[in-house]
Amino acid sequence: MTGTTSRGRPRWGIFLPLALAVVVVDQLTKAWLTGLLGPGERREVLGDLLRIVHGQNSGALFGLFQDQAILFGLVSLVVIAAIVGYHAASGRQPLLSVALGLLLGGAIGNKHDRFRLGYVVDWVDMGIGDVRFYTFNVADSAISGAILLLLLLALVGDRLQRRTGGAATPETVDA
């Protein structure tokens, strides 16, 4: 396959395995956590700085819109379709495929919880004393990493492409 051909097709070989890996790791860590702790229980890992806690988020990011898990599960289905569609149309650059694969895996992992349990299992709790970051999981981390990568691509995607020898494309700049 030539460079021109590979730049013309979506990078499904990056996108799909990465999404699957995020879903598997997310679901395995949530199963581990729910087998270890009951709802609301916690254990210190690095003192007060890092704890694992069995959280149940029936809302959205940061615990907003509580008791709307099914609604957000349905929204997740639309988001998942949009991510796959966007990748099919624009996933020619490896970093974009990585970002979209992380995004897809995170969306599927949390959607799975919403439909199966009626809430998302969150378990990583970071902070000092009463100053805590929101409790999150592997899917949330993948989504956050994807958003940061998409922002990076939007800001400096054309420069990254020139450095790696690829031509800047609208997909890289618009990411």
C-alpha positions in Angstrom: 0.0 0.0 0.0 1.5 3.4 -0.9 1.5 6.4 1.3 -1.1 8.2 -0.9 -3.5 5.3 -0.5 -3.0 4.9 3.2 -3.6 8.7 3.7 -6.8 8.3 1.7 -8.5 5.7 3.9 -9.6 5.8 7.5 -7.2 4.2 9.9 -9.6 1.5 11.1 -6.6 -0.7 12.3 -5.8 2.0 14.9 -9.3 3.2 15.7 -11.2 0.0 16.4 -8.6 -2.0 18.4 -7.9 1.1 20.6 -11.6 1.6 21.2 -12.0 -2.1 22.1 -9.0 -2.0 24.4 -10.5 1.0 26.3 -13.8 -0.8 26.7 -12.2 -4.0 27.9 -9.9 -2.3 30.4 -12.7 0.0 31.6 -15.1 -2.9 32.2 -12.5 -5.1 33.8 -11.5 -2.4 36.2 -15.1 -1.6 37.1 -15.7 -5.4 37.7 -12.6 -5.5 39.9 -13.7 -2.5 41.9 -17.3 -3.7 42.4 -15.9 -7.0 43.6 -13.6 -5.3 46.0 -15.8 -2.5 47.5 -19.5 -1.9 48.2 -21.2 1.3 47.0 -19.7 4.3 48.8 -16.8 2.3 50.3 -13.2 3.5 49.7 -9.6 2.6 50.3 -6.6 4.8 50.4 -3.9 4.1 47.8 -1.5 7.1 48.3 -2.9 8.4 51.6 -5.5 11.1 51.0 -4.0 12.0 47.6 -5.3 9.0 45.8 -8.1 6.7 46.8 -10.3 4.2 45.2 -14.0 4.6 45.9 -17.1 2.8 44.6 -19.0 5.6 43.1 -22.3 5.4 41.2 -23.0 8.3 38.9 -26.5 8.2 37.5 -26.0 11.5 35.7 -23.4 13.0 33.4 -19.9 14.4 33.7 -19.1 15.8 37.2 -22.3 14.2 38.5 -24.5 16.7 36.7 -28.1 15.9 35.8 -28.5 13.0 38.3 -30.9 10.1 37.6 -30.8 10.6 33.9 -28.7 7.5 33.0 -31.1 6.1 30.4 -31.3 9.5 28.7 -27.6 9.8 28.6 -27.3 6.2 27.4 -29.5 7.1 24.4 -27.5 10.2 23.8 -24.4 8.0 23.9 -25.8 5.9 21.0 -26.0 9.1 18.9 -22.5 10.2 20.0 -21.1 6.7 19.1 -22.6 6.8 15.7 -21.3 10.4 15.2 -17.7 9.3 16.2 -17.7 6.3 13.8 -19.2 8.4 11.0 -16.6 11.2 11.6 -13.8 8.7 11.6 -15.1 7.1 8.4 -15.0 10.5 6.8 -11.9 12.0 8.4 -9.8 9.3 10.0 -6.8 9.5 7.7 -4.3 10.8 10.2 -3.0 8.4 12.8 -3.3 10.8 15.7 -6.9 11.6 14.8 -7.7 7.9 14.7 -6.1 7.6 18.2 -8.2 10.4 19.5 -11.4 9.1 18.0 -10.6 5.6 19.2 -10.2 6.8 22.7 -13.4 8.8 22.5 -15.3 5.8 21.1 -14.0 3.4 23.7 -14.9 5.8 26.5 -18.4 6.5 25.2 -19.1 2.8 24.8 -17.7 1.9 28.3 -19.9 4.4 30.0 -22.9 3.7 27.8 -22.6 0.0 28.7 -22.9 0.9 32.4 -25.8 3.2 31.9 -27.9 0.6 30.2 -26.8 -2.4 32.3 -26.7 -0.8 35.7 -28.6 2.5 35.5 -25.5 4.4 36.5 -21.8 4.7 35.7 -19.3 3.1 38.1 -16.6 5.7 39.0 -13.7 4.7 41.2 -10.6 6.9 41.0 -10.7 9.7 43.6 -7.9 12.3 43.7 -7.4 15.3 45.8 -6.2 16.7 49.2 -8.6 16.8 52.1 -11.9 18.3 51.0 -10.5 19.6 47.8 -11.2 16.6 45.4 -11.3 16.2 41.7 -14.4 14.5 40.5 -14.4 10.7 40.8 -13.7 9.0 37.4 -13.0 5.8 35.6 -10.9 4.5 32.7 -13.6 5.5 30.2 -13.6 9.0 31.5 -9.8 9.2 31.3 -9.9 8.0 27.7 -12.5 10.7 26.9 -10.5 13.4 28.6 -7.3 12.3 26.8 -9.2 12.2 23.5 -10.5 15.8 24.0 -7.0 17.0 24.8 -5.6 15.3 21.8 -8.3 16.7 19.5 -7.6 20.2 20.9 -3.9 19.7 20.2 -4.6 18.6 16.7 -6.9 21.6 16.1 -4.2 24.0 17.4 -1.0 22.5 15.9 -2.2 19.6 13.6 -0.7 21.2 10.5 2.7 21.6 12.1 2.6 18.1 13.4 1.9 16.8 9.9 4.8 18.8 8.4 7.2 17.4 11.0 6.1 13.8 10.3 6.4 14.3 6.6 2.6 14.2 5.8 0.8 17.0 4.1 -1.6 19.1 6.2 -5.2 18.2 5.4 -8.5 19.8 6.3 -9.1 16.8 8.6 -6.0 17.6 10.6 -6.8 21.3 10.9 -10.5 20.8 11.6 -10.1 18.0 14.1 
